[in-house]
Amino acid sequence: MSAGGPKTRPQVPEGKSRFLTTTQKTIVEGAFHVGYTTTWESFQKEVPYSTPKKP
């Protein structure tokens, strides 16, 4: 285990894919791990509802 020295973590580059972006969070004192933030981009189109024609 490490002594009570300063907490450091290697910087990880931002991960990008077609609909997903992952970024590394900053170190929070007292937290067990650093963690990552995941951002999803919408890949579905939302179309306003219109009532169908009556037969």
PyRosetta script that sets phi, psi and omega in degrees:
from pyrosetta import init, pose_from_sequence

init()
pose = pose_from_sequence("MSAGGPKTRPQVPEGKSRFLTTTQKTIVEGAFHVGYTTTWESFQKEVPYSTPKKP")
pose.set_psi(1, 155.0)
pose.set_omega(1, -178.9)
pose.set_phi(2, -84.1)
pose.set_psi(2, 154.2)
pose.set_omega(2, 176.9)
pose.set_phi(3, -74.8)
pose.set_psi(3, -171.4)
pose.set_omega(3, -176.8)
pose.set_phi(4, -80.6)
pose.set_psi(4, 30.9)
pose.set_omega(4, -179.1)
pose.set_phi(5, -71.4)
pose.set_psi(5, 177.0)
pose.set_omega(5, -180.0)
pose.set_phi(6, -67.0)
pose.set_psi(6, 143.6)
pose.set_omega(6, -179.6)
pose.set_phi(7, -81.9)
pose.set_psi(7, 126.8)
pose.set_omega(7, 176.8)
pose.set_phi(8, -130.9)
pose.set_psi(8, 155.7)
pose.set_omega(8, 178.8)
pose.set_phi(9, -149.7)
pose.set_psi(9, 137.5)
pose.set_omega(9, 179.5)
pose.set_phi(10, -64.3)
pose.set_psi(10, 141.4)
pose.set_omega(10, 178.1)
pose.set_phi(11, -72.0)
pose.set_psi(11, 131.2)
pose.set_omega(11, 178.8)
pose.set_phi(12, -105.7)
pose.set_psi(12, 132.2)
pose.set_omega(12, 180.0)
pose.set_phi(13, -66.5)
pose.set_psi(13, 156.6)
pose.set_omega(13, 179.6)
pose.set_phi(14, -65.2)
pose.set_psi(14, 131.0)
pose.set_omega(14, -179.7)
pose.set_phi(15, -94.4)
pose.set_psi(15, 129.4)
pose.set_omega(15, -178.8)
pose.set_phi(16, -128.6)
pose.set_psi(16, 137.0)
pose.set_omega(16, 170.5)
pose.set_phi(17, -134.3)
pose.set_psi(17, -168.7)
pose.set_omega(17, -172.9)
pose.set_phi(18, -59.9)
pose.set_psi(18, -46.0)
pose.set_omega(18, -176.8)
pose.set_phi(19, -122.9)
pose.set_psi(19, 8.7)
pose.set_omega(19, -171.8)
pose.set_phi(20, -135.8)
pose.set_psi(20, 136.4)
pose.set_omega(20, 174.4)
pose.set_phi(21, -128.0)
pose.set_psi(21, 129.7)
pose.set_omega(21, -179.6)
pose.set_phi(22, -119.5)
pose.set_psi(22, 128.4)
pose.set_omega(22, 178.1)
pose.set_phi(23, -126.3)
pose.set_psi(23, 150.5)
pose.set_omega(23, -179.0)
pose.set_phi(24, -83.8)
pose.set_psi(24, 135.5)
pose.set_omega(24, 176.7)
pose.set_phi(25, -79.6)
pose.set_psi(25, 163.3)
pose.set_omega(25, 176.9)
pose.set_phi(26, -81.2)
pose.set_psi(26, 160.8)
pose.set_omega(26, 179.9)
pose.set_phi(27, -71.9)
pose.set_psi(27, 129.8)
pose.set_omega(27, 176.8)
pose.set_phi(28, -109.6)
pose.set_psi(28, 127.2)
pose.set_omega(28, -178.4)
pose.set_phi(29, -61.4)
pose.set_psi(29, 128.7)
pose.set_omega(29, 179.0)
pose.set_phi(30, 92.5)
pose.set_psi(30, -7.3)
pose.set_omega(30, 179.3)
pose.set_phi(31, -84.3)
pose.set_psi(31, 150.9)
pose.set_omega(31, -178.0)
pose.set_phi(32, -75.8)
pose.set_psi(32, -37.5)
pose.set_omega(32, -179.9)
pose.set_phi(33, -139.5)
pose.set_psi(33, 169.0)
pose.set_omega(33, -177.9)
pose.set_phi(34, -81.2)
pose.set_psi(34, -57.8)
pose.set_omega(34, 178.0)
pose.set_phi(35, 90.8)
pose.set_psi(35, 173.9)
pose.set_omega(35, -176.3)
pose.set_phi(36, -137.1)
pose.set_psi(36, 153.3)
pose.set_omega(36, 175.5)
pose.set_phi(37, -106.1)
pose.set_psi(37, 129.7)
pose.set_omega(37, -179.3)
pose.set_phi(38, -112.2)
pose.set_psi(38, 126.0)
pose.set_omega(38, -180.0)
pose.set_phi(39, -118.0)
pose.set_psi(39, 120.5)
pose.set_omega(39, 178.8)
pose.set_phi(40, -96.0)
pose.set_psi(40, 137.3)
pose.set_omega(40, 172.2)
pose.set_phi(41, -97.8)
pose.set_psi(41, 141.5)
pose.set_omega(41, -177.7)
pose.set_phi(42, -68.7)
pose.set_psi(42, 135.6)
pose.set_omega(42, 177.9)
pose.set_phi(43, -120.1)
pose.set_psi(43, 7.0)
pose.set_omega(43, 175.2)
pose.set_phi(44, -112.8)
pose.set_psi(44, 143.2)
pose.set_omega(44, 176.8)
pose.set_phi(45, -90.8)
pose.set_psi(45, 138.3)
pose.set_omega(45, 177.9)
pose.set_phi(46, -104.6)
pose.set_psi(46, 118.6)
pose.set_omega(46, -177.4)
pose.set_phi(47, -108.4)
pose.set_psi(47, 133.6)
pose.set_omega(47, 179.1)
pose.set_phi(48, -61.9)
pose.set_psi(48, 143.8)
pose.set_omega(48, -177.5)
pose.set_phi(49, -74.6)
pose.set_psi(49, 135.6)
pose.set_omega(49, 171.8)
pose.set_phi(50, -129.2)
pose.set_psi(50, 141.0)
pose.set_omega(50, -177.5)
pose.set_phi(51, -68.4)
pose.set_psi(51, 141.1)
pose.set_omega(51, -179.6)
pose.set_phi(52, -71.0)
pose.set_psi(52, 159.6)
pose.set_omega(52, 178.1)
pose.set_phi(53, -66.6)
pose.set_psi(53, 145.9)
pose.set_omega(53, 176.1)
pose.set_phi(54, -85.0)
pose.set_psi(54, 142.2)
pose.set_omega(54, -178.8)
pose.set_phi(55, -69.9)
pose.dump_pdb("model.pdb")
